[in-house]
């Protein structure tokens, strides 16, 4: 399972993370940066430390899960 984690800085200087489950396999750094700019400009995700004011970074996390079920 892949997750795209977007990291922003809020008005208090704290990191705010937004996660996107199952991002497209062909997503690019440029696309992620552009979307983050749109999120900041639209100001649609409030945080306890104020508005999101800057991009901090992003990371694509690929996790493999092995599950065993016992009856």
N, CA, C and O atoms as CSV, one atom per row, in Angstrom:
chain,resi,resn,atom,element,x,y,z
A,1,UNK,N,N,0.850,-1.186,0.000
A,1,UNK,CA,C,0.000,0.000,0.000
A,1,UNK,C,C,0.887,1.237,0.000
A,1,UNK,O,O,1.853,1.324,0.758
A,2,UNK,N,N,0.551,2.178,-0.847
A,2,UNK,CA,C,1.304,3.426,-0.912
A,2,UNK,C,C,0.503,4.557,-0.294
A,2,UNK,O,O,-0.724,4.599,-0.387
A,3,UNK,N,N,1.223,5.472,0.338
A,3,UNK,CA,C,0.634,6.673,0.916
A,3,UNK,C,C,1.518,7.854,0.547
A,3,UNK,O,O,2.743,7.768,0.622
A,4,UNK,N,N,0.901,8.945,0.153
A,4,UNK,CA,C,1.625,10.183,-0.106
A,4,UNK,C,C,1.413,11.095,1.088
A,4,UNK,O,O,0.277,11.446,1.408
A,5,UNK,N,N,2.486,11.478,1.744
A,5,UNK,CA,C,2.396,12.358,2.906
A,5,UNK,C,C,2.868,13.754,2.503
A,5,UNK,O,O,4.004,13.936,2.065
A,6,UNK,N,N,1.987,14.726,2.658
A,6,UNK,CA,C,2.293,16.126,2.355
A,6,UNK,C,C,2.586,16.834,3.666
A,6,UNK,O,O,1.800,16.750,4.610
A,7,UNK,N,N,3.709,17.528,3.728
A,7,UNK,CA,C,4.127,18.205,4.958
A,7,UNK,C,C,4.137,19.713,4.724
A,7,UNK,O,O,4.782,20.226,3.810
A,8,UNK,N,N,3.385,20.402,5.600
A,8,UNK,CA,C,3.265,21.854,5.523
A,8,UNK,C,C,3.755,22.483,6.820
A,8,UNK,O,O,3.908,21.800,7.833
A,9,UNK,N,N,3.998,23.783,6.782
A,9,UNK,CA,C,4.311,24.567,7.973
A,9,UNK,C,C,3.120,25.491,8.220
A,9,UNK,O,O,2.623,26.137,7.298
A,10,UNK,N,N,2.665,25.547,9.482
A,10,UNK,CA,C,1.558,26.450,9.803
A,10,UNK,C,C,2.090,27.755,10.391
A,10,UNK,O,O,3.302,27.942,10.503
A,11,UNK,N,N,1.192,28.646,10.762
A,11,UNK,CA,C,1.588,29.975,11.252
A,11,UNK,C,C,2.425,29.921,12.527
A,11,UNK,O,O,3.198,30.842,12.792
A,12,UNK,N,N,2.285,28.861,13.320
A,12,UNK,CA,C,3.102,28.710,14.536
A,12,UNK,C,C,4.454,28.066,14.256
A,12,UNK,O,O,5.256,27.874,15.170
A,13,UNK,N,N,4.706,27.734,12.996
A,13,UNK,CA,C,5.971,27.102,12.636
A,13,UNK,C,C,5.989,25.595,12.864
A,13,UNK,O,O,7.047,24.969,12.807
A,14,UNK,N,N,4.838,25.023,13.120
A,14,UNK,CA,C,4.745,23.581,13.359
A,14,UNK,C,C,4.435,22.841,12.059
A,14,UNK,O,O,3.838,23.396,11.137
A,15,UNK,N,N,4.853,21.583,12.010
A,15,UNK,CA,C,4.601,20.754,10.837
A,15,UNK,C,C,3.198,20.163,10.893
A,15,UNK,O,O,2.768,19.635,11.918
A,16,UNK,N,N,2.498,20.264,9.772
A,16,UNK,CA,C,1.167,19.680,9.617
A,16,UNK,C,C,1.260,18.685,8.467
A,16,UNK,O,O,1.745,19.012,7.384
A,17,UNK,N,N,0.787,17.461,8.718
A,17,UNK,CA,C,0.862,16.409,7.702
A,17,UNK,C,C,-0.528,16.042,7.198
A,17,UNK,O,O,-1.466,15.876,7.978
A,18,UNK,N,N,-0.638,15.919,5.882
A,18,UNK,CA,C,-1.847,15.420,5.246
A,18,UNK,C,C,-1.460,14.162,4.475
A,18,UNK,O,O,-0.466,14.159,3.748
A,19,UNK,N,N,-2.239,13.098,4.630
A,19,UNK,CA,C,-1.931,11.842,3.952
A,19,UNK,C,C,-2.964,11.544,2.879
A,19,UNK,O,O,-4.163,11.749,3.063
A,20,UNK,N,N,-2.460,11.052,1.751
A,20,UNK,CA,C,-3.304,10.649,0.638
A,20,UNK,C,C,-3.058,9.164,0.405
A,20,UNK,O,O,-1.951,8.769,0.038
A,21,UNK,N,N,-4.078,8.341,0.615
A,21,UNK,CA,C,-3.952,6.911,0.387
A,21,UNK,C,C,-4.015,6.597,-1.103
A,21,UNK,O,O,-4.766,7.220,-1.854
A,22,UNK,N,N,-3.219,5.626,-1.511
A,22,UNK,CA,C,-3.215,5.103,-2.888
A,22,UNK,C,C,-3.050,6.190,-3.946
A,22,UNK,O,O,-3.906,6.326,-4.820
A,23,UNK,N,N,-1.974,6.961,-3.887
A,23,UNK,CA,C,-1.743,7.963,-4.936
A,23,UNK,C,C,-1.435,7.270,-6.267
A,23,UNK,O,O,-1.087,6.089,-6.292
A,24,UNK,N,N,-1.560,7.993,-7.340
A,24,UNK,CA,C,-1.228,7.446,-8.669
A,24,UNK,C,C,0.224,6.993,-8.687
A,24,UNK,O,O,1.087,7.598,-8.050
A,25,UNK,N,N,0.477,5.929,-9.420
A,25,UNK,CA,C,1.845,5.410,-9.516
A,25,UNK,C,C,2.777,6.349,-10.258
A,25,UNK,O,O,3.987,6.330,-10.029
A,26,UNK,N,N,2.226,7.177,-11.153
A,26,UNK,CA,C,3.069,8.053,-11.971
A,26,UNK,C,C,3.118,9.500,-11.472
A,26,UNK,O,O,3.491,10.401,-12.222
A,27,UNK,N,N,2.743,9.725,-10.212
A,27,UNK,CA,C,2.759,11.083,-9.672
A,27,UNK,C,C,4.197,11.602,-9.642
A,27,UNK,O,O,5.129,10.861,-9.330
A,28,UNK,N,N,4.363,12.885,-9.970
A,28,UNK,CA,C,5.702,13.479,-10.019
A,28,UNK,C,C,5.889,14.515,-8.906
A,28,UNK,O,O,4.925,14.997,-8.312
A,29,UNK,N,N,7.124,14.834,-8.652
A,29,UNK,CA,C,7.454,15.848,-7.642
A,29,UNK,C,C,6.825,17.191,-7.997
A,29,UNK,O,O,6.314,17.893,-7.124
A,30,UNK,N,N,6.864,17.542,-9.264
A,30,UNK,CA,C,6.279,18.806,-9.724
A,30,UNK,C,C,4.778,18.839,-9.472
A,30,UNK,O,O,4.254,19.854,-9.013
A,31,UNK,N,N,4.080,17.744,-9.765
A,31,UNK,CA,C,2.640,17.678,-9.527
A,31,UNK,C,C,2.323,17.831,-8.042
A,31,UNK,O,O,1.392,18.543,-7.667
A,32,UNK,N,N,3.103,17.161,-7.205
A,32,UNK,CA,C,2.884,17.246,-5.756
A,32,UNK,C,C,3.098,18.680,-5.281
A,32,UNK,O,O,2.294,19.203,-4.509
A,33,UNK,N,N,4.168,19.313,-5.731
A,33,UNK,CA,C,4.453,20.695,-5.333
A,33,UNK,C,C,3.330,21.629,-5.764
A,33,UNK,O,O,2.932,22.512,-5.004
A,34,UNK,N,N,2.812,21.441,-6.988
A,34,UNK,CA,C,1.724,22.290,-7.483
A,34,UNK,C,C,0.454,22.111,-6.662
A,34,UNK,O,O,-0.220,23.089,-6.340
A,35,UNK,N,N,0.123,20.866,-6.322
A,35,UNK,CA,C,-1.065,20.601,-5.511
A,35,UNK,C,C,-0.912,21.224,-4.126
A,35,UNK,O,O,-1.868,21.771,-3.576
A,36,UNK,N,N,0.279,21.140,-3.572
A,36,UNK,CA,C,0.511,21.739,-2.252
A,36,UNK,C,C,0.325,23.252,-2.304
A,36,UNK,O,O,-0.220,23.839,-1.370
A,37,UNK,N,N,0.770,23.887,-3.384
A,37,UNK,CA,C,0.549,25.329,-3.549
A,37,UNK,C,C,-0.940,25.652,-3.594
A,37,UNK,O,O,-1.378,26.643,-3.009
A,38,UNK,N,N,-1.719,24.826,-4.282
A,38,UNK,CA,C,-3.170,25.026,-4.376
A,38,UNK,C,C,-3.811,24.880,-2.999
A,38,UNK,O,O,-4.686,25.665,-2.633
A,39,UNK,N,N,-3.378,23.878,-2.238
A,39,UNK,CA,C,-3.922,23.662,-0.889
A,39,UNK,C,C,-3.653,24.875,-0.003
A,39,UNK,O,O,-4.536,25.330,0.724
A,40,UNK,N,N,-2.433,25.393,-0.069
A,40,UNK,CA,C,-2.091,26.575,0.740
A,40,UNK,C,C,-2.941,27.779,0.315
A,40,UNK,O,O,-3.484,28.490,1.160
A,41,UNK,N,N,-3.049,27.996,-0.980
A,41,UNK,CA,C,-3.803,29.155,-1.489
A,41,UNK,C,C,-5.293,29.058,-1.164
A,41,UNK,O,O,-5.932,30.067,-0.863
A,42,UNK,N,N,-5.847,27.845,-1.225
A,42,UNK,CA,C,-7.274,27.667,-0.972
A,42,UNK,C,C,-7.607,27.728,0.509
A,42,UNK,O,O,-8.751,28.003,0.871
A,43,UNK,N,N,-6.639,27.479,1.364
A,43,UNK,CA,C,-6.810,27.555,2.812
A,43,UNK,C,C,-8.018,26.734,3.293
A,43,UNK,O,O,-8.871,27.229,4.029
A,44,UNK,N,N,-8.065,25.469,2.856
A,44,UNK,CA,C,-9.211,24.617,3.181
A,44,UNK,C,C,-8.955,23.627,4.315
A,44,UNK,O,O,-9.886,22.977,4.791
A,45,UNK,N,N,-7.705,23.506,4.750
A,45,UNK,CA,C,-7.377,22.581,5.830
A,45,UNK,C,C,-6.881,23.366,7.041
A,45,UNK,O,O,-5.709,23.738,7.100
A,46,UNK,N,N,-7.760,23.618,8.001
A,46,UNK,CA,C,-7.336,24.365,9.191
A,46,UNK,C,C,-6.450,23.503,10.089
A,46,UNK,O,O,-6.551,22.276,10.085
A,47,UNK,N,N,-5.597,24.149,10.844
A,47,UNK,CA,C,-4.805,23.438,11.849
A,47,UNK,C,C,-4.886,24.211,13.158
A,47,UNK,O,O,-5.214,25.397,13.171
A,48,UNK,N,N,-4.588,23.535,14.247
A,48,UNK,CA,C,-4.673,24.193,15.553
A,48,UNK,C,C,-3.647,25.313,15.695
A,48,UNK,O,O,-3.792,26.176,16.561
A,49,UNK,N,N,-2.621,25.309,14.863
A,49,UNK,CA,C,-1.587,26.341,14.919
A,49,UNK,C,C,-1.745,27.419,13.877
A,49,UNK,O,O,-0.805,28.164,13.600
A,50,UNK,N,N,-2.933,27.510,13.292
A,50,UNK,CA,C,-3.175,28.549,12.294
A,50,UNK,C,C,-3.133,28.008,10.878
A,50,UNK,O,O,-3.039,26.800,10.661
A,51,UNK,N,N,-3.203,28.913,9.927
A,51,UNK,CA,C,-3.238,28.548,8.511
A,51,UNK,C,C,-1.941,27.887,8.067
A,51,UNK,O,O,-0.880,28.106,8.652
A,52,UNK,N,N,-2.048,27.078,7.025
A,52,UNK,CA,C,-0.865,26.512,6.383
A,52,UNK,C,C,-0.233,27.621,5.560
A,52,UNK,O,O,-0.910,28.263,4.757
A,53,UNK,N,N,1.067,27.852,5.757
A,53,UNK,CA,C,1.698,28.990,5.082
A,53,UNK,C,C,2.839,28.613,4.146
A,53,UNK,O,O,3.264,29.432,3.332
A,54,UNK,N,N,3.346,27.373,4.250
A,54,UNK,CA,C,4.475,26.989,3.402
A,54,UNK,C,C,4.550,25.478,3.247
A,54,UNK,O,O,4.038,24.721,4.072
A,55,UNK,N,N,5.209,25.058,2.158
A,55,UNK,CA,C,5.493,23.642,1.953
A,55,UNK,C,C,6.762,23.303,2.725
A,55,UNK,O,O,7.721,24.074,2.726
A,56,UNK,N,N,6.761,22.167,3.367
A,56,UNK,CA,C,7.961,21.691,4.050
A,56,UNK,C,C,8.584,20.540,3.274
A,56,UNK,O,O,9.804,20.473,3.122
A,57,UNK,N,N,7.739,19.629,2.782
A,57,UNK,CA,C,8.233,18.488,2.036
A,57,UNK,C,C,7.106,17.522,1.756
A,57,UNK,O,O,5.951,17.759,2.110
A,58,UNK,N,N,7.463,16.435,1.117
A,58,UNK,CA,C,6.492,15.376,0.830
A,58,UNK,C,C,7.266,14.084,0.723
A,58,UNK,O,O,8.457,14.081,0.411
A,59,UNK,N,N,6.575,12.979,0.987
A,59,UNK,CA,C,7.228,11.687,0.826
A,59,UNK,C,C,6.205,10.643,0.413
A,59,UNK,O,O,5.046,10.661,0.828
A,60,UNK,N,N,6.682,9.745,-0.413
A,60,UNK,CA,C,5.875,8.633,-0.879
A,60,UNK,C,C,6.299,7.424,-0.058
A,60,UNK,O,O,7.454,7.000,-0.103
A,61,UNK,N,N,5.355,6.878,0.686
A,61,UNK,CA,C,5.634,5.767,1.600
A,61,UNK,C,C,5.023,4.502,1.007
A,61,UNK,O,O,3.834,4.468,0.691
A,62,UNK,N,N,5.840,3.469,0.858
A,62,UNK,CA,C,5.384,2.191,0.325
A,62,UNK,C,C,5.493,1.159,1.440
A,62,UNK,O,O,6.591,0.846,1.901
A,63,UNK,N,N,4.348,0.630,1.871
A,63,UNK,CA,C,4.298,-0.292,2.997
A,63,UNK,C,C,3.801,-1.652,2.525
A,63,UNK,O,O,2.841,-1.751,1.761
A,64,UNK,N,N,4.466,-2.682,2.990
A,64,UNK,CA,C,4.017,-4.041,2.729
A,64,UNK,C,C,3.496,-4.622,4.032
A,64,UNK,O,O,4.178,-4.577,5.056
A,65,UNK,N,N,2.279,-5.171,3.992
A,65,UNK,CA,C,1.655,-5.726,5.179
A,65,UNK,C,C,1.438,-7.227,4.961
A,65,UNK,O,O,0.865,-7.645,3.954
A,66,UNK,N,N,1.895,-8.008,5.901
A,66,UNK,CA,C,1.612,-9.433,5.904
A,66,UNK,C,C,0.675,-9.711,7.062
A,66,UNK,O,O,0.988,-9.417,8.216
A,67,UNK,N,N,-0.466,-10.274,6.747
A,67,UNK,CA,C,-1.467,-10.502,7.796
A,67,UNK,C,C,-1.751,-12.000,7.907
A,67,UNK,O,O,-1.878,-12.701,6.903
A,68,UNK,N,N,-1.846,-12.466,9.134
A,68,UNK,CA,C,-2.233,-13.835,9.416
A,68,UNK,C,C,-3.511,-13.794,10.210
A,68,UNK,O,O,-3.632,-13.021,11.160
A,69,UNK,N,N,-4.468,-14.617,9.835
A,69,UNK,CA,C,-5.727,-14.710,10.560
A,69,UNK,C,C,-5.826,-16.085,11.183
A,69,UNK,O,O,-5.649,-17.099,10.508
A,70,UNK,N,N,-6.105,-16.115,12.456
A,70,UNK,CA,C,-6.226,-17.370,13.178
A,70,UNK,C,C,-7.661,-17.521,13.669
A,70,UNK,O,O,-8.218,-16.612,14.285
A,71,UNK,N,N,-8.232,-18.643,13.396
A,71,UNK,CA,C,-9.637,-18.890,13.783
A,71,UNK,C,C,-9.756,-19.247,15.246
A,71,UNK,O,O,-10.860,-19.484,15.735
